């Protein structure tokens, strides 16, 4: 543990009265686990909805599935008096000979941020945390999927450069999208009629029912099945997703869905008691974040994916949610359900010449082109190979 309280200027200390703040660099999983109670209290006290992905339970399950010997875990903590008031959960990995620092949670977290109390001098605390990051000897810091309303933007000392890949995260206002068990007034009469028509056609293949499950054994099994649906559906369209195809992705949701302390919620559409659509969402402070919406690729019911979107809205509204976050990117299928969009960007800060080369050459030039080529050529080829293998 490294204490950086002595490196904070006396000006910062006096401005922060009545309590000084202390910055610590904590290393490894044991330090992360030791903070659980205080982290939960800080999250309850200070988190905004998108901080659902910085909850201790979310990151704990992430660490159990994704953290390996090739990565080093750091927690930059800030205390005001004796109270934990800030955490930067960080992972250091080596890529192409470059030490890259990222926020904890990729690839399952959808938004990344710092968790910090709403203090009068929050910027000073954030800046002190950033000063501690410079002691980790990383070459570059990369922050992906940073929302415009993220607290990390309040860290004036960062001075990041924006990377290619700027997008938006659509969201739905549920009082406009839900009316009892039907689509709400934001939809046209034709769209509401189409929803009822799809339900009737689905009913031709069996009795249609809906369910929402609390955390537990059954929810775990359904979460794993949802990730299987998602992978098979993508492959059927010649789309290969390294994230979804990784077995860790399914295990992560399986374990999270069984944890009563986690905020994952599971909803289903059933045909004769067989699941044909499964939705996995996270609830946090009046917002629901839809993460996995997947239909059985073998179901004969037409348009069940559209029905699943509406059922996700209805289930969330029934739990007391007022906003459904469809998250980035702003794919075309999401926009008919959107009432607004939140800008999302990727940021980078270089600490060394090697880090600047990685940022300016690889992240800003090579990676965007490589992604386009992979999506256009490599991914469909891999998807066809896997589909043929499983046939």
C-alpha positions as CSV (number, residue, x, y, z in Angstrom):
1,X,0.0,0.0,0.0
2,X,1.4,3.4,-1.0
3,X,0.2,6.5,0.9
4,X,0.3,9.7,-1.0
5,X,-1.2,12.0,1.6
6,X,2.1,13.8,2.1
7,X,2.3,14.6,-1.6
8,X,-0.9,16.7,-1.5
9,X,-0.1,20.3,-1.2
10,X,-0.9,22.1,2.1
11,X,-3.2,24.3,0.0
12,X,-5.3,21.3,-0.9
13,X,-5.4,20.2,2.7
14,X,-6.6,23.5,4.0
15,X,-9.2,23.9,1.2
16,X,-10.5,20.5,2.0
17,X,-11.2,21.2,5.7
18,X,-12.7,20.1,8.0
19,X,-11.1,16.7,7.0
20,X,-7.9,16.2,5.1
21,X,-8.0,13.5,2.4
22,X,-5.6,10.7,1.9
23,X,-4.8,8.9,-1.4
24,X,-3.7,5.2,-1.4
25,X,-2.6,2.9,-4.1
26,X,-3.9,-0.6,-3.3
27,X,-2.7,-3.6,-5.2
28,X,-4.3,-7.0,-6.0
29,X,-7.5,-8.8,-5.4
30,X,-7.2,-9.1,-1.7
31,X,-7.2,-5.3,-1.4
32,X,-10.2,-5.1,-3.6
33,X,-12.1,-7.7,-1.6
34,X,-11.2,-5.9,1.7
35,X,-13.0,-2.8,0.5
36,X,-16.3,-4.5,-0.1
37,X,-18.3,-3.0,2.8
38,X,-17.0,0.5,2.4
39,X,-17.3,0.3,-1.4
40,X,-20.9,-0.7,-1.1
41,X,-21.6,2.2,1.2
42,X,-19.9,4.6,-1.2
43,X,-21.8,3.2,-4.1
44,X,-25.1,3.6,-2.3
45,X,-24.3,7.1,-1.2
46,X,-22.7,8.5,-4.3
47,X,-23.3,6.4,-7.4
48,X,-25.3,7.8,-10.4
49,X,-27.2,5.2,-12.4
50,X,-24.4,4.4,-14.9
51,X,-22.2,3.5,-11.9
52,X,-24.0,0.1,-11.8
53,X,-20.9,-1.1,-13.7
54,X,-18.7,0.1,-10.9
55,X,-20.5,-1.7,-8.1
56,X,-18.4,-4.0,-6.1
57,X,-20.6,-7.0,-6.9
58,X,-20.3,-6.4,-10.7
59,X,-16.6,-6.0,-10.5
60,X,-16.2,-8.9,-8.1
61,X,-17.8,-11.3,-10.6
62,X,-15.8,-9.7,-13.4
63,X,-12.5,-10.3,-11.5
64,X,-13.4,-14.0,-10.9
65,X,-14.0,-14.6,-14.6
66,X,-11.7,-12.2,-16.4
67,X,-8.7,-11.3,-14.3
68,X,-5.7,-13.4,-15.0
69,X,-1.9,-13.5,-14.4
70,X,-1.3,-11.3,-17.3
71,X,-3.1,-8.3,-15.7
72,X,-2.3,-6.4,-12.5
73,X,-5.1,-4.9,-10.4
74,X,-4.8,-1.4,-8.8
75,X,-7.3,0.5,-6.7
76,X,-6.7,4.2,-6.2
77,X,-8.7,5.0,-3.1
78,X,-9.4,8.4,-1.5
79,X,-10.4,9.0,2.0
80,X,-11.9,12.0,3.7
81,X,-11.2,11.6,7.3
82,X,-11.7,7.9,7.8
83,X,-14.4,7.5,5.2
84,X,-13.8,6.0,1.8
85,X,-14.8,8.7,-0.7
86,X,-13.3,7.7,-4.0
87,X,-12.2,4.6,-6.0
88,X,-10.5,4.3,-9.3
89,X,-10.6,0.6,-10.2
90,X,-7.8,0.0,-12.7
91,X,-6.2,-2.8,-14.6
92,X,-2.6,-2.8,-16.0
93,X,-1.9,-5.0,-19.0
94,X,1.0,-5.2,-21.5
95,X,0.1,-4.9,-25.2
96,X,2.7,-4.8,-28.0
97,X,5.3,-4.1,-25.3
98,X,3.3,-1.1,-24.0
99,X,2.0,-1.0,-20.4
100,X,-1.7,0.0,-20.8
101,X,-3.9,1.1,-18.0
102,X,-7.6,0.8,-18.3
103,X,-10.6,1.0,-16.0
104,X,-11.8,-2.3,-14.5
105,X,-14.6,-4.3,-16.1
106,X,-14.0,-4.7,-19.8
107,X,-15.5,-6.2,-21.9
108,X,-18.7,-6.8,-19.8
109,X,-19.0,-3.3,-18.3
110,X,-20.8,-1.0,-20.8
111,X,-19.9,2.3,-19.2
112,X,-16.7,3.2,-17.3
113,X,-16.2,5.8,-14.7
114,X,-14.7,6.7,-11.3
115,X,-16.8,6.4,-8.1
116,X,-16.5,9.5,-5.9
117,X,-18.5,11.2,-3.2
118,X,-20.4,14.4,-4.1
119,X,-18.0,16.6,-2.1
120,X,-17.6,20.4,-2.4
121,X,-14.0,19.8,-3.5
122,X,-14.4,16.7,-5.5
123,X,-12.2,17.9,-8.3
124,X,-9.2,18.2,-5.9
125,X,-9.8,14.6,-4.8
126,X,-10.0,13.4,-8.4
127,X,-6.9,15.3,-9.3
128,X,-5.0,13.8,-6.4
129,X,-6.2,10.4,-7.5
130,X,-4.8,11.1,-11.0
131,X,-1.5,12.1,-9.5
132,X,-1.3,8.7,-7.9
133,X,-2.0,7.0,-11.2
134,X,1.2,8.6,-12.5
135,X,3.2,6.5,-10.0
136,X,2.0,3.2,-11.5
137,X,4.6,3.6,-14.4
138,X,2.1,2.9,-17.1
139,X,2.8,4.1,-20.6
140,X,-0.7,5.1,-21.5
141,X,-4.2,5.3,-19.9
142,X,-7.2,4.3,-22.1
143,X,-10.8,5.0,-21.1
144,X,-13.4,3.5,-23.3
145,X,-17.1,4.1,-23.3
146,X,-17.0,7.2,-21.2
147,X,-20.3,9.0,-21.0
148,X,-20.6,12.7,-21.3
149,X,-22.1,12.8,-17.7
150,X,-19.2,10.6,-16.3
151,X,-17.5,12.0,-13.2
152,X,-14.1,11.3,-14.7
153,X,-14.6,14.4,-16.9
154,X,-14.3,16.4,-13.7
155,X,-10.7,15.4,-13.3
156,X,-9.1,18.6,-14.7
157,X,-5.6,17.1,-14.4
158,X,-6.2,14.3,-16.9
159,X,-6.3,16.4,-20.1
160,X,-7.1,13.4,-22.3
161,X,-7.2,13.2,-26.1
162,X,-10.4,11.8,-27.6
163,X,-10.0,8.7,-29.7
164,X,-12.0,7.7,-32.8
165,X,-15.2,5.9,-32.1
166,X,-17.4,8.6,-30.7
167,X,-21.0,7.4,-30.5
168,X,-24.2,7.8,-28.5
169,X,-26.2,5.6,-26.0
170,X,-29.9,5.7,-26.7
171,X,-32.4,5.6,-23.9
172,X,-36.2,5.2,-23.5
173,X,-38.5,7.1,-21.2
174,X,-40.8,4.3,-19.9
175,X,-43.8,6.5,-19.1
176,X,-43.9,7.1,-22.9
177,X,-43.1,3.6,-23.9
178,X,-45.3,1.5,-21.6
179,X,-49.0,1.6,-21.0
180,X,-50.1,-1.3,-18.8
181,X,-49.1,-4.4,-20.8
182,X,-49.0,-2.6,-24.1
183,X,-46.7,-0.2,-25.9
184,X,-47.2,3.4,-24.7
185,X,-48.2,6.7,-26.5
186,X,-44.7,7.3,-28.0
187,X,-45.5,4.6,-30.5
188,X,-47.8,5.1,-33.4
189,X,-51.1,3.3,-33.7
190,X,-49.6,1.1,-36.4
191,X,-46.6,0.2,-34.2
192,X,-48.9,-0.8,-31.3
193,X,-51.0,-2.8,-33.7
194,X,-47.9,-4.6,-35.0
195,X,-47.0,-5.5,-31.5
196,X,-50.4,-7.1,-30.8
197,X,-50.2,-8.9,-34.2
198,X,-46.8,-10.4,-33.4
199,X,-48.1,-11.7,-30.1
200,X,-51.1,-13.3,-31.9
201,X,-48.8,-15.0,-34.4
202,X,-46.4,-16.2,-31.7
203,X,-49.5,-17.7,-30.0
204,X,-50.1,-19.9,-33.0
205,X,-47.0,-22.0,-32.0
206,X,-48.1,-22.4,-28.3
207,X,-49.3,-20.6,-25.2
208,X,-47.3,-17.4,-24.7
209,X,-46.4,-16.3,-21.2
210,X,-43.9,-13.9,-19.5
211,X,-41.8,-14.3,-16.4
212,X,-39.4,-12.3,-14.3
213,X,-37.0,-14.1,-12.0
214,X,-35.2,-13.1,-8.8
215,X,-31.6,-14.0,-8.4
216,X,-31.1,-17.7,-7.8
217,X,-30.4,-21.1,-9.4
218,X,-33.1,-20.8,-12.1
219,X,-32.0,-17.2,-13.0
220,X,-28.4,-18.4,-13.4
221,X,-29.4,-21.2,-15.8
222,X,-31.5,-18.7,-17.8
223,X,-28.7,-16.2,-17.9
224,X,-26.3,-18.8,-19.3
225,X,-29.0,-19.8,-21.9
226,X,-29.4,-16.1,-22.9
227,X,-25.7,-15.9,-23.8
228,X,-26.0,-19.1,-25.8
229,X,-29.0,-17.7,-27.7
230,X,-27.0,-14.5,-28.4
231,X,-24.0,-16.4,-29.7
232,X,-26.1,-18.7,-31.9
233,X,-28.2,-15.8,-33.2
234,X,-25.0,-13.8,-34.2
235,X,-23.5,-16.9,-35.9
236,X,-26.7,-17.5,-37.9
237,X,-26.2,-14.0,-39.3
238,X,-22.5,-14.6,-40.0
239,X,-21.5,-12.3,-37.2
240,X,-18.7,-13.4,-34.9
241,X,-18.3,-11.5,-31.6
242,X,-15.1,-12.4,-29.6
243,X,-16.7,-11.1,-26.5
244,X,-19.9,-13.2,-26.7
245,X,-18.1,-16.2,-28.0
246,X,-15.7,-16.3,-25.0
247,X,-17.0,-18.9,-22.4
248,X,-16.1,-16.3,-19.7
249,X,-19.0,-14.1,-21.0
250,X,-21.6,-16.8,-20.2
251,X,-20.0,-17.8,-16.9
252,X,-20.0,-14.1,-15.8
253,X,-23.7,-13.7,-16.3
254,X,-24.5,-17.1,-14.9
255,X,-22.7,-16.3,-11.6
256,X,-24.0,-12.8,-11.4
257,X,-27.6,-13.9,-11.9
258,X,-27.3,-16.1,-8.9
259,X,-26.0,-13.4,-6.6
260,X,-28.7,-11.7,-4.5
261,X,-26.4,-8.8,-3.9
262,X,-26.1,-8.1,-7.6
263,X,-28.6,-5.9,-9.6
264,X,-29.0,-8.3,-12.6
265,X,-32.6,-9.0,-13.5
266,X,-33.8,-11.8,-15.8
267,X,-37.0,-11.7,-17.8
268,X,-38.3,-14.2,-20.4
269,X,-40.9,-14.8,-23.1
270,X,-42.1,-18.4,-23.0
271,X,-43.9,-20.5,-25.6
272,X,-45.5,-23.6,-23.9
273,X,-43.2,-23.1,-21.0
274,X,-40.1,-23.0,-23.3
275,X,-38.0,-19.9,-23.3
276,X,-37.9,-18.2,-26.7
277,X,-36.6,-14.9,-25.6
278,X,-34.5,-13.9,-22.6
279,X,-33.5,-10.4,-21.4
280,X,-30.7,-9.6,-18.9
281,X,-30.7,-6.1,-17.5
282,X,-29.2,-4.2,-14.6
283,X,-31.2,-1.9,-12.3
284,X,-29.7,1.1,-10.6
285,X,-31.4,4.1,-9.1
286,X,-34.4,4.3,-11.3
287,X,-32.6,3.3,-14.5
288,X,-32.4,-0.1,-16.2
289,X,-29.5,-1.0,-18.4
290,X,-30.4,-3.6,-21.0
291,X,-27.4,-5.7,-21.6
292,X,-28.4,-9.0,-23.3
293,X,-31.6,-9.3,-25.3
294,X,-31.6,-12.6,-27.1
295,X,-34.1,-14.8,-28.8
296,X,-33.9,-18.5,-29.6
297,X,-32.6,-18.7,-33.2
298,X,-34.7,-21.8,-33.7
299,X,-38.0,-20.3,-32.7
300,X,-40.5,-20.1,-35.5
301,X,-42.3,-17.1,-34.0
302,X,-41.8,-14.1,-36.3
303,X,-40.8,-10.7,-34.8
304,X,-40.2,-12.1,-31.3
305,X,-37.2,-9.8,-31.0
306,X,-39.4,-6.7,-31.2
307,X,-41.8,-8.2,-28.6
308,X,-38.8,-8.9,-26.3
309,X,-37.8,-5.2,-26.4
310,X,-41.3,-4.2,-25.3
311,X,-41.4,-6.9,-22.6
312,X,-38.0,-5.6,-21.3
313,X,-39.6,-2.1,-21.0
314,X,-42.7,-3.5,-19.3
315,X,-40.7,-5.6,-16.8
316,X,-38.5,-2.6,-16.0
317,X,-41.4,-0.3,-15.5
318,X,-43.0,-2.9,-13.2
319,X,-39.9,-2.8,-11.0
320,X,-40.2,1.0,-10.6
321,X,-37.7,2.1,-13.3
322,X,-38.4,5.3,-15.2
323,X,-35.6,5.1,-17.8
324,X,-34.4,2.2,-19.9
325,X,-30.8,2.6,-21.2
326,X,-30.2,0.8,-24.4
327,X,-26.5,1.7,-24.3
328,X,-23.9,2.3,-27.0
329,X,-23.6,2.1,-29.9
330,X,-26.8,3.7,-31.3
331,X,-27.6,0.7,-33.6
332,X,-30.5,1.2,-36.0
333,X,-32.8,-1.2,-34.3
334,X,-32.7,0.7,-31.1
335,X,-33.6,4.1,-32.5
336,X,-37.4,3.5,-33.0
337,X,-37.5,3.0,-29.2
338,X,-35.3,5.9,-28.2
339,X,-36.4,9.2,-26.6
340,X,-32.9,10.6,-26.3
341,X,-29.2,9.9,-26.6
342,X,-26.2,10.3,-24.3
343,X,-22.8,11.0,-26.0
344,X,-20.1,8.4,-25.4
345,X,-16.5,8.7,-26.2
346,X,-13.1,7.0,-25.9
347,X,-10.2,8.8,-24.2
348,X,-6.5,8.3,-23.8
349,X,-3.7,10.0,-21.9
350,X,0.0,9.1,-22.7
351,X,2.6,9.2,-19.9
352,X,5.7,8.2,-21.9
353,X,7.0,8.5,-25.5
354,X,6.1,4.8,-26.0
355,X,2.6,5.6,-24.8
356,X,2.3,8.5,-27.2
357,X,3.3,6.3,-30.1
358,X,0.7,3.6,-29.0
359,X,-2.0,6.3,-28.7
360,X,-1.3,8.2,-31.9
361,X,-0.3,5.4,-34.2
362,X,-2.2,2.3,-32.9
363,X,-5.3,3.7,-31.2
364,X,-5.9,6.6,-33.5
365,X,-5.0,5.1,-36.8
366,X,-4.3,1.4,-36.9
367,X,-7.1,0.1,-34.6
368,X,-10.0,1.9,-36.3
369,X,-9.0,0.5,-39.7
370,X,-8.4,-3.0,-38.2
371,X,-11.9,-3.0,-36.7
372,X,-13.5,-2.1,-40.0
373,X,-11.5,-4.9,-41.8
374,X,-12.3,-7.4,-39.1
375,X,-16.0,-6.7,-39.2
376,X,-16.1,-6.7,-43.0
377,X,-13.9,-9.8,-43.8
378,X,-12.6,-11.7,-40.8
379,X,-15.7,-11.9,-38.6
380,X,-18.1,-13.3,-41.2
381,X,-15.5,-15.9,-42.3
382,X,-14.9,-17.0,-38.7
383,X,-18.7,-17.1,-38.1
384,X,-19.3,-19.3,-41.1
385,X,-16.5,-21.7,-40.0
386,X,-18.0,-21.9,-36.5
387,X,-21.5,-22.3,-37.8
388,X,-20.4,-25.1,-40.1
389,X,-18.5,-26.8,-37.3
390,X,-21.5,-26.8,-35.0
391,X,-23.9,-28.0,-37.8
